[in-house]
């Protein structure tokens, strides 16, 4: 890949790194101030925002270092920077994918379990699940030091499995919601059906918000996944394929910035808290 082209890609990554770090820092602060979300659900969204923040703070700067080492032909630095960027990216992206799958399952359990949901889905259990994801993804990414094919195999399993779990959960959710709506319409007791309708309306909004985040994640990750399959099983490696790979990589990293706008657009309380925080930062006089 040419030096000028690498420098151009590096400039894009620098910009996305800044937006991902600043935007997700603001998202984490806003989530901390929100009290309406249940602690387990809030923890899942905070984990997702944390991985996006670390993409901008760690993974993309390492990838920029790799690209700039190509420009200046520092091949030793190039090797280590590329390896470090790959390890951190696989870890963070893996945690993001698995967390999104758990968010889908969490929404499904909230619908199916009813009053038992609070007893079964506890903060402690979510902490254990998230910690397991971090350990699993970190170990899988570190395997690239010994044999990158092991890491590639793990990636090829985690990505489709996470998306499959999310798809199955969302399908079950909407089928159950359709069945519930039919029951509500047939219910003659208005005093009982009206509170349920209000709760279901709020639940639908939460499900649609999660579904938007998942849909954008699929759009951002799919090109890279397809390209990885082509490179793994292909016989040629042209310059056009390299450029396509860099663009697919940018799209994956762009997801960390794009999630910020999804939070603002689909989650009204996050949007309101962000506006308040920005207004206070800009208008509050220094003491």
Helices and strands as residue ranges (DSSP letters): H 3-33, H 39-54, I 55-59, H 60-71, H 75-113, G 114-116, H 117-120, H 123-142, G 143-145, H 148-186, H 190-233, H 239-266, H 268-283
